[in-house]
Amino acid sequence: MDIGAFLLDSVPFARLLGITFDSIGSGTAVARLADREDLHNHVGGPHAGALFTLAETASGAAMLSAFGDQLSRAVPLATEAKIRYVKFAKGEVTATATLRADREAVVARLDAGERPEFEVAVEIRNAEGVVVSEMTVSWTLRPNRRG
């Protein structure tokens, strides 16, 4: 499965913002948001909502790279997100997401009929590599209803 294409097809808003992926795999993802004037805030940098969406999208790709094989039996849902705007962002920004859970433990909970929860950490960096925002997204895999 092409996770990036799947995600952008499933989440049209991320596609609308022009989010692209540099890499996706093994519980990680790197997503990019180009510098676009129509996405700027009142001080000329990417709007907080655009940064949030970039980070959330990267977290979803990282989550899918780890649990995409479970989609036939569970629906992934973001349940909470916390973002910290560390420095003023200007120009193109890149979000790096990393799964903060053991895949086998999460799948074992799903196998046991539970609804596992786990986190994905995201750092957003400017073109110089400086961290401008940090986000943690909590995800769950909601088992499909039977029958």
C-alpha positions as CSV (number, residue, x, y, z in Angstrom):
1,M,0.0,0.0,0.0
2,D,1.2,3.5,-0.8
3,I,0.6,5.0,2.6
4,G,1.1,8.6,1.5
5,A,-1.3,8.4,-1.4
6,F,-3.9,6.5,0.7
7,L,-3.7,9.1,3.5
8,L,-4.0,12.0,1.1
9,D,-7.0,10.3,-0.6
10,S,-8.6,9.7,2.8
11,V,-7.9,13.2,4.2
12,P,-8.7,15.7,1.4
13,F,-7.8,18.7,3.8
14,A,-4.2,17.5,4.0
15,R,-4.1,17.3,0.2
16,L,-5.7,20.8,0.0
17,L,-2.8,22.2,2.0
18,G,-0.3,20.6,-0.3
19,I,1.3,18.3,2.2
20,T,3.8,15.9,0.7
21,F,5.8,13.0,2.1
22,D,9.6,12.6,2.1
23,S,9.5,9.2,3.7
24,I,7.2,6.7,5.5
25,G,8.1,3.5,7.1
26,S,8.4,1.4,10.3
27,G,6.5,3.7,12.6
28,T,8.0,6.9,11.2
29,A,7.1,9.5,8.6
30,V,8.4,12.8,7.3
31,A,5.9,15.2,5.8
32,R,6.5,18.6,4.2
33,L,4.5,21.8,3.9
34,A,5.7,24.2,1.2
35,D,5.9,28.0,2.0
36,R,2.6,29.3,0.5
37,E,1.3,32.8,1.0
38,D,-2.3,31.6,1.2
39,L,-1.4,29.5,4.3
40,H,0.4,32.4,6.1
41,N,-0.8,33.9,9.3
42,H,-0.8,37.6,10.2
43,V,3.0,37.7,10.8
44,G,4.0,35.9,7.5
45,G,4.6,32.4,8.7
46,P,2.6,29.2,8.3
47,H,-0.7,29.5,10.1
48,A,-1.0,27.5,13.4
49,G,-3.8,25.4,11.8
50,A,-1.5,24.5,8.9
51,L,1.3,23.5,11.3
52,F,-1.2,21.4,13.3
53,T,-2.5,19.7,10.2
54,L,1.0,19.0,9.0
55,A,2.0,17.3,12.3
56,E,-1.3,15.4,12.6
57,T,-0.9,14.1,9.0
58,A,2.7,13.0,9.7
59,S,1.5,11.2,12.8
60,G,-1.2,9.4,10.8
61,A,1.3,8.3,8.2
62,A,3.7,7.0,10.9
63,M,0.7,5.2,12.6
64,L,-0.4,3.6,9.3
65,S,3.2,2.5,8.5
66,A,3.0,0.4,11.7
67,F,-0.6,-0.6,11.8
68,G,-1.9,-0.4,8.2
69,D,-2.1,-4.2,8.1
70,Q,-4.8,-4.0,10.8
71,L,-7.3,-1.8,8.8
72,S,-9.4,-4.8,7.9
73,R,-10.3,-5.2,11.6
74,A,-9.9,-1.8,13.2
75,V,-10.4,1.9,12.4
76,P,-7.6,4.2,13.5
77,L,-8.8,7.3,15.2
78,A,-6.9,10.2,16.7
79,T,-8.3,10.8,20.2
80,E,-6.2,13.7,21.4
81,A,-3.4,16.0,20.2
82,K,-1.2,18.5,22.1
83,I,0.9,21.0,20.2
84,R,3.5,23.4,21.4
85,Y,4.6,26.3,19.3
86,V,8.3,26.7,20.3
87,K,9.6,29.3,17.8
88,F,8.2,31.4,15.0
89,A,8.0,29.3,11.9
90,K,8.8,30.9,8.5
91,G,9.2,29.3,5.1
92,E,8.9,25.6,4.3
93,V,8.5,23.3,7.3
94,T,9.0,19.5,7.8
95,A,7.3,17.3,10.3
96,T,9.0,14.1,11.6
97,A,6.7,11.7,13.3
98,T,7.8,8.7,15.4
99,L,5.6,6.0,16.9
100,R,6.1,5.8,20.7
101,A,4.7,2.3,21.2
102,D,5.6,-1.3,20.7
103,R,3.8,-2.6,17.7
104,E,3.5,-6.1,19.0
105,A,2.0,-5.0,22.3
106,V,-0.6,-2.8,20.5
107,V,-1.6,-5.7,18.2
108,A,-1.7,-8.1,21.1
109,R,-4.2,-5.8,22.8
110,L,-6.3,-5.7,19.6
111,D,-6.1,-9.5,19.4
112,A,-7.5,-9.6,23.0
113,G,-10.5,-7.6,21.9
114,E,-9.3,-4.4,23.5
115,R,-9.1,-0.9,22.0
116,P,-5.4,-0.1,22.2
117,E,-4.2,3.5,22.6
118,F,-0.7,4.8,21.8
119,E,1.1,8.0,21.0
120,V,3.0,9.4,18.1
121,A,5.5,12.2,18.7
122,V,6.1,14.8,16.1
123,E,8.8,17.6,15.6
124,I,8.3,20.3,13.1
125,R,11.4,21.9,11.8
126,N,12.1,24.9,9.6
127,A,14.4,24.8,6.6
128,E,17.5,25.4,8.9
129,G,16.6,22.3,10.9
130,V,15.4,24.3,14.0
131,V,12.5,22.8,15.9
132,V,9.6,25.3,15.7
133,S,6.7,23.1,17.1
134,E,6.3,19.8,18.9
135,M,3.2,17.7,18.9
136,T,2.0,14.5,20.5
137,V,-1.0,12.7,19.0
138,S,-2.8,10.0,20.9
139,W,-4.3,7.3,18.6
140,T,-6.6,4.3,19.1
141,L,-7.5,1.3,17.0
142,R,-11.2,0.9,17.3
143,P,-12.1,-2.7,16.6
144,N,-14.7,-3.2,13.9
145,R,-18.1,-4.3,15.1
146,R,-18.9,-7.8,14.3
147,G,-22.1,-9.1,12.8
